[in-house]
Amino acid sequence: MSARPGVYGHPPADLAAVPDGAVQFSPLVPGGAALEELAERSLPGLTMLAPPGTLERRHVLALALRALAPGASLTVLAPKDRGGSRLARELSSFGCRLDESAKSHHRIVRTVRPDAPTGLDEAIAEGAPRRDDGLGLWTQPGIFSWNRIDPGTALLIETMPPLSGRGADLGCGLGILAHAVLASPKVTALALVDNDRRAVEAARRNVGDPRVTVTWADARAADAVPERLDFVVMNPPFHDGGAEDRTLGQAFIRRAAAALRPGGTLWLTANTHLPYEATLGEVFKEVTQRASAHGYKIHEARK
């Protein structure tokens, strides 16, 4: 899943007031407008939660400045240890004059769009979608494991057998795991679900197989996943707004169990320290650990 640090996070409600006529935007929250789709110089104001990755953050800051009208207000916030300490320097590099403050472990930077900001095109290009030659896939900074194969995903691919029937990949990310699943000709349908719009767009480009459907949705939602599936594969998220949240993975496990037919199978990869065994035991009849290496574990669970 594209999802990982911050994807499920929301800024504290008391951190920023929205100026009259301004737009609230978080590049990390599904369902919001895409900054790159907004017309240049069209917004009267913007308040946004900045993402943690440097390339991703500079990308969205540049997109925000491009979308704002000259002189329009911009308020940006981020946790101090997740990019907040760099906000002032990064906005200054675009030619902005700043008012910086701190609250609730966040940095808050207020500015207005200069008449002629500098360096926007370069920052937008650095964080834009691109084809990674090493992966052989389309990707974008900010997507989970955007420039490498996650070790947990790699271990799952090495461990699971060829699958068959109808299945789903919850938190599909770029589609790396989907490629491995679809190598089996016995797979008749595969639903890819992710709540990161960028990951969904990349997966659609990367997985051109008629057996596949790709959905932009929160995999925990009941209507996001088909029912009576033969198998589910997943590498679920375990961060919410930068903090570890084990209930995310537990919710993914419960959703997988609800989507599977009796006798259907879940293949799960997770960090070794995450205590998912109790949840697996609650909703599956048989649970077997199939591998453990490099700080990850693989479970097969049969409903």
PALUMKOL-869082 format. One record per residue (C-alpha): x, y negated, z negated; residue in three letters; chain. Coordinates in nm, 2 decimals. Each point is the difference from the previous one (the first is absolute). Last residue first. Example, Ala and Ser with C-alpha at 12.3 -4.5 7.8 and 13.67 -1.06 7.14 Angstrom:
REC     px     py     pz rest kette
REC   1.37   0.11  -0.71  SER     A
REC  -0.14   0.34  -0.07  ALA     A
This chain:
REC     px     py     pz rest kette
REC  -1.09   1.93  -0.67  LYS     A
REC   0.36   0.10   0.07  ARG     A
REC   0.30  -0.21  -0.12  ALA     A
REC   0.34   0.00   0.15  GLU     A
REC   0.25  -0.21  -0.19  HIS     A
REC   0.32  -0.16   0.11  ILE     A
REC   0.25  -0.16  -0.23  LYS     A
REC   0.23  -0.30   0.03  TYR     A
REC   0.32  -0.12  -0.17  GLY     A
REC   0.24   0.13   0.26  HIS     A
REC  -0.15   0.35  -0.01  ALA     A
REC  -0.31   0.19  -0.12  SER     A
REC  -0.20   0.24   0.21  ALA     A
REC  -0.32   0.21   0.02  ARG     A
REC  -0.17  -0.09  -0.32  GLN     A
REC  -0.32   0.20  -0.01  THR     A
REC  -0.35  -0.11  -0.09  VAL     A
REC  -0.30   0.23   0.03  GLU     A
REC  -0.36  -0.08  -0.08  LYS     A
REC   0.02  -0.37   0.07  PHE     A
REC  -0.17  -0.30  -0.17  VAL     A
REC   0.12   0.02  -0.36  GLU     A
REC   0.33   0.17   0.07  GLY     A
REC   0.10  -0.27   0.24  LEU     A
REC  -0.07  -0.26  -0.26  THR     A
REC   0.21   0.18  -0.26  ALA     A
REC   0.29   0.05   0.25  GLU     A
REC   0.02  -0.36   0.10  TYR     A
REC   0.25  -0.10  -0.26  PRO     A
REC   0.24  -0.22   0.21  LEU     A
REC   0.36   0.06  -0.10  HIS     A
REC   0.09   0.21   0.30  THR     A
REC  -0.11  -0.27   0.25  ASN     A
REC  -0.28   0.13   0.22  ALA     A
REC  -0.08   0.21   0.30  THR     A
REC  -0.34   0.16   0.04  LEU     A
REC  -0.14   0.27   0.23  TRP     A
REC  -0.37   0.05  -0.06  LEU     A
REC  -0.18   0.31   0.11  THR     A
REC  -0.36   0.10   0.09  GLY     A
REC  -0.15   0.31  -0.16  GLY     A
REC  -0.33  -0.18  -0.07  PRO     A
REC  -0.01  -0.29   0.25  ARG     A
REC   0.23  -0.30  -0.07  LEU     A
REC  -0.11  -0.36  -0.02  ALA     A
REC  -0.08   0.00  -0.37  ALA     A
REC   0.33   0.16  -0.08  ALA     A
REC   0.19  -0.26   0.20  ALA     A
REC  -0.19  -0.28  -0.17  ARG     A
REC   0.10   0.15  -0.34  ARG     A
REC   0.36   0.02   0.10  ILE     A
REC   0.00  -0.36   0.13  PHE     A
REC  -0.15  -0.12  -0.33  ALA     A
REC   0.28   0.18  -0.19  GLN     A
REC   0.25  -0.17   0.23  GLY     A
REC  -0.14  -0.34  -0.08  LEU     A
REC  -0.05   0.08  -0.37  THR     A
REC   0.38   0.03  -0.04  ARG     A
REC   0.04  -0.38   0.02  ASP     A
REC   0.36  -0.12   0.00  GLU     A
REC   0.02  -0.38   0.02  ALA     A
REC   0.07  -0.19   0.31  GLY     A
REC  -0.35  -0.12   0.07  GLY     A
REC  -0.13   0.35  -0.04  ASP     A
REC   0.26   0.28   0.05  HIS     A
REC  -0.05   0.37   0.03  PHE     A
REC  -0.08   0.06   0.36  PRO     A
REC  -0.09   0.34   0.14  PRO     A
REC   0.22   0.22   0.22  ASN     A
REC  -0.28   0.19   0.17  MET     A
REC  -0.13   0.30   0.19  VAL     A
REC  -0.36   0.12   0.00  VAL     A
REC  -0.12   0.33   0.14  PHE     A
REC  -0.31   0.19   0.13  ASP     A
REC  -0.23  -0.30  -0.03  LEU     A
REC  -0.35   0.01  -0.12  ARG     A
REC  -0.05  -0.37   0.00  GLU     A
REC   0.16  -0.29   0.20  PRO     A
REC   0.19  -0.26  -0.20  VAL     A
REC  -0.06  -0.37  -0.03  ALA     A
REC  -0.37   0.03  -0.11  ASP     A
REC   0.08   0.10  -0.36  ALA     A
REC   0.25  -0.27  -0.05  ALA     A
REC   0.34   0.11  -0.15  ARG     A
REC   0.16  -0.01   0.34  ALA     A
REC  -0.03  -0.37   0.01  ASP     A
REC  -0.08  -0.08   0.36  ALA     A
REC   0.15  -0.07   0.35  TRP     A
REC  -0.09   0.32   0.18  THR     A
REC   0.20   0.20   0.26  VAL     A
REC  -0.16   0.29   0.19  THR     A
REC   0.21   0.27   0.14  VAL     A
REC  -0.06   0.31   0.22  ARG     A
REC   0.05  -0.20   0.32  PRO     A
REC   0.36  -0.06  -0.10  ASP     A
REC   0.18  -0.33   0.04  GLY     A
REC   0.16  -0.02  -0.34  VAL     A
REC   0.25  -0.28  -0.01  ASN     A
REC  -0.21  -0.29   0.14  ARG     A
REC  -0.30   0.08  -0.22  ARG     A
REC   0.23   0.06  -0.29  ALA     A
REC   0.16  -0.35   0.04  ALA     A
REC  -0.34  -0.17   0.00  GLU     A
REC  -0.10   0.20  -0.31  VAL     A
REC   0.33  -0.08  -0.17  ALA     A
REC  -0.05  -0.37   0.07  ARG     A
REC  -0.36   0.01  -0.14  ARG     A
REC   0.12   0.16  -0.33  ASP     A
REC  -0.30   0.19  -0.15  ASN     A
REC   0.09   0.33   0.17  ASP     A
REC  -0.19   0.29   0.14  VAL     A
REC   0.10   0.25   0.27  LEU     A
REC  -0.27   0.25   0.09  ALA     A
REC   0.13   0.32   0.17  LEU     A
REC  -0.20   0.23   0.23  ALA     A
REC   0.05   0.34   0.16  THR     A
REC   0.33   0.11  -0.17  VAL     A
REC   0.07   0.34   0.15  LYS     A
REC   0.25  -0.14   0.24  PRO     A
REC   0.23  -0.08  -0.29  SER     A
REC   0.24  -0.28   0.08  ALA     A
REC  -0.29  -0.23  -0.11  LEU     A
REC   0.10   0.05  -0.37  VAL     A
REC   0.36  -0.12   0.06  ALA     A
REC  -0.11  -0.31   0.20  HIS     A
REC  -0.26  -0.08  -0.27  ALA     A
REC   0.27  -0.01  -0.26  LEU     A
REC   0.18  -0.28   0.19  ILE     A
REC  -0.32  -0.19   0.08  GLY     A
REC   0.12  -0.34  -0.09  LEU     A
REC  -0.17   0.00  -0.34  GLY     A
REC  -0.25   0.28  -0.03  CYS     A
REC  -0.14  -0.08  -0.34  GLY     A
REC  -0.23   0.30   0.00  LEU     A
REC   0.09   0.24   0.29  ASP     A
REC  -0.32   0.19   0.09  ALA     A
REC  -0.09   0.34   0.13  GLY     A
REC  -0.21   0.21   0.23  ARG     A
REC   0.13   0.35   0.10  GLY     A
REC   0.34   0.14  -0.04  SER     A
REC   0.33  -0.07  -0.18  LEU     A
REC   0.35   0.11   0.08  PRO     A
REC   0.18   0.07  -0.33  PRO     A
REC   0.09  -0.27  -0.25  MET     A
REC   0.35  -0.02  -0.14  THR     A
REC   0.23  -0.19   0.24  GLU     A
REC  -0.27  -0.26   0.08  ILE     A
REC  -0.07  -0.04  -0.37  LEU     A
REC   0.37  -0.06  -0.07  LEU     A
REC   0.02  -0.26   0.27  ALA     A
REC  -0.31  -0.18  -0.14  THR     A
REC   0.16  -0.01  -0.35  GLY     A
REC   0.33  -0.12   0.15  PRO     A
REC  -0.18  -0.30   0.17  ASP     A
REC   0.10  -0.01   0.37  ILE     A
REC   0.18  -0.33   0.06  ARG     A
REC  -0.07  -0.35   0.13  ASN     A
REC  -0.36  -0.07  -0.11  TRP     A
REC   0.01   0.21  -0.32  SER     A
REC  -0.34  -0.15  -0.10  PHE     A
REC  -0.09  -0.28   0.25  ILE     A
REC   0.16  -0.33  -0.10  GLY     A
REC   0.23  -0.04   0.30  PRO     A
REC  -0.18   0.13   0.31  GLN     A
REC   0.00   0.34   0.19  THR     A
REC  -0.03   0.16   0.34  TRP     A
REC   0.16   0.34   0.01  LEU     A
REC   0.31   0.17   0.13  GLY     A
REC   0.12   0.01  -0.36  LEU     A
REC   0.36  -0.10   0.08  GLY     A
REC  -0.11  -0.21   0.30  ASP     A
REC  -0.24  -0.21  -0.21  ASP     A
REC  -0.26  -0.16   0.22  ARG     A
REC  -0.10  -0.34  -0.12  ARG     A
REC  -0.29  -0.17  -0.18  PRO     A
REC   0.10  -0.35  -0.12  ALA     A
REC   0.20  -0.10  -0.31  GLY     A
REC   0.31  -0.13   0.18  GLU     A
REC  -0.21  -0.16   0.28  ALA     A
REC  -0.20  -0.20  -0.24  ILE     A
REC   0.31  -0.12  -0.19  ALA     A
REC   0.17  -0.10   0.33  GLU     A
REC  -0.31  -0.19   0.13  ASP     A
REC  -0.05  -0.19  -0.33  LEU     A
REC   0.36  -0.13  -0.02  GLY     A
REC  -0.09  -0.37  -0.06  THR     A
REC  -0.32  -0.17  -0.09  PRO     A
REC  -0.09  -0.30   0.21  ALA     A
REC  -0.28  -0.21  -0.16  ASP     A
REC   0.07   0.16  -0.33  PRO     A
REC  -0.27   0.23  -0.15  ARG     A
REC  -0.07  -0.10  -0.36  VAL     A
REC   0.14   0.15  -0.31  THR     A
REC  -0.09   0.19  -0.32  ARG     A
REC   0.22   0.28  -0.13  VAL     A
REC  -0.12   0.23  -0.28  ILE     A
REC   0.25   0.24  -0.16  ARG     A
REC  -0.17   0.28  -0.19  HIS     A
REC   0.06   0.15  -0.35  HIS     A
REC  -0.34  -0.13  -0.11  SER     A
REC   0.09  -0.36   0.10  LYS     A
REC   0.29  -0.18   0.16  ALA     A
REC   0.03  -0.32   0.19  SER     A
REC   0.14  -0.14   0.33  GLU     A
REC  -0.09  -0.31   0.19  ASP     A
REC   0.17   0.01   0.34  LEU     A
REC   0.10  -0.19   0.31  ARG     A
REC  -0.01   0.23   0.30  CYS     A
REC   0.26   0.01   0.28  GLY     A
REC  -0.03   0.37   0.08  PHE     A
REC   0.31   0.08  -0.20  SER     A
REC  -0.17  -0.18  -0.30  SER     A
REC  -0.27   0.27   0.02  LEU     A
REC   0.26   0.27  -0.04  GLU     A
REC   0.18  -0.17  -0.28  ARG     A
REC  -0.32  -0.07  -0.19  ALA     A
REC  -0.14   0.35   0.05  LEU     A
REC   0.32   0.19  -0.11  ARG     A
REC  -0.08   0.03  -0.38  SER     A
REC  -0.35   0.12   0.09  GLY     A
REC   0.13   0.29   0.21  GLY     A
REC  -0.10   0.29  -0.21  ARG     A
REC   0.18  -0.07  -0.33  ASP     A
REC  -0.17  -0.34  -0.05  LYS     A
REC  -0.34   0.13   0.10  PRO     A
REC  -0.13  -0.18   0.31  ALA     A
REC  -0.18  -0.33   0.08  LEU     A
REC  -0.06  -0.22   0.30  VAL     A
REC  -0.20  -0.32   0.01  THR     A
REC  -0.01  -0.18   0.34  LEU     A
REC  -0.17  -0.34   0.06  SER     A
REC  -0.06  -0.14   0.35  ALA     A
REC   0.23  -0.28   0.11  GLY     A
REC   0.03   0.13   0.35  PRO     A
REC  -0.28   0.26   0.06  ALA     A
REC   0.08   0.35  -0.14  LEU     A
REC   0.02   0.31   0.22  ALA     A
REC   0.37  -0.04   0.07  ARG     A
REC   0.08  -0.05  -0.36  LEU     A
REC  -0.19   0.31  -0.09  ALA     A
REC   0.17   0.21   0.27  LEU     A
REC   0.34  -0.12  -0.13  ALA     A
REC  -0.09   0.10  -0.36  LEU     A
REC  -0.13   0.33   0.14  VAL     A
REC   0.33   0.08   0.17  HIS     A
REC   0.21  -0.13  -0.28  ARG     A
REC  -0.18   0.24  -0.24  ARG     A
REC   0.03   0.30   0.23  GLU     A
REC   0.37  -0.05   0.06  LEU     A
REC   0.07  -0.05  -0.37  THR     A
REC  -0.23   0.28  -0.13  GLY     A
REC  -0.22  -0.10  -0.30  PRO     A
REC  -0.32  -0.13   0.16  PRO     A
REC  -0.12  -0.36  -0.05  ALA     A
REC  -0.34  -0.06  -0.16  LEU     A
REC  -0.17  -0.28   0.19  MET     A
REC  -0.18  -0.33  -0.02  THR     A
REC  -0.06  -0.19   0.32  LEU     A
REC  -0.12  -0.34   0.12  GLY     A
REC  -0.16  -0.18   0.29  PRO     A
REC   0.07   0.29   0.24  LEU     A
REC   0.01  -0.04   0.38  SER     A
REC   0.36  -0.11   0.07  ARG     A
REC   0.06   0.32   0.20  GLU     A
REC  -0.30   0.22   0.05  ALA     A
REC  -0.03   0.29  -0.24  LEU     A
REC   0.07   0.36   0.13  GLU     A
REC   0.35   0.02  -0.15  GLU     A
REC  -0.15  -0.08  -0.34  LEU     A
REC  -0.22   0.31   0.01  ALA     A
REC  -0.32  -0.07  -0.19  ALA     A
REC  -0.07   0.20  -0.31  GLY     A
REC  -0.16   0.35   0.00  GLY     A
REC   0.29   0.17  -0.17  PRO     A
REC   0.20  -0.19  -0.26  VAL     A
REC   0.37  -0.03   0.04  LEU     A
REC   0.02  -0.30   0.23  PRO     A
REC  -0.19  -0.19  -0.26  SER     A
REC  -0.21  -0.30   0.11  PHE     A
REC  -0.22  -0.27  -0.15  GLN     A
REC  -0.09  -0.27   0.25  VAL     A
REC  -0.02  -0.37  -0.09  ALA     A
REC  -0.29  -0.23   0.05  GLY     A
REC   0.05  -0.16  -0.33  ASP     A
REC   0.32   0.12  -0.16  PRO     A
REC   0.00   0.35  -0.16  VAL     A
REC   0.11   0.01  -0.36  ALA     A
REC   0.29   0.23  -0.08  ALA     A
REC   0.11   0.23  -0.27  LEU     A
REC  -0.32   0.06  -0.20  ASP     A
REC  -0.13   0.30   0.20  ALA     A
REC   0.31   0.21  -0.03  PRO     A
REC   0.12   0.09   0.35  PRO     A
REC  -0.13   0.33   0.14  HIS     A
REC   0.18   0.33   0.05  GLY     A
REC  -0.10   0.31   0.19  TYR     A
REC   0.26  -0.06   0.27  VAL     A
REC   0.25  -0.13  -0.25  GLY     A
REC   0.26   0.27   0.02  PRO     A
REC  -0.14   0.28   0.23  ARG     A
REC  -0.21   0.03   0.22  ALA     A
REC   0.07   0.05   0.32  SER     A
REC  -0.09   0.33  -0.08  MET     A
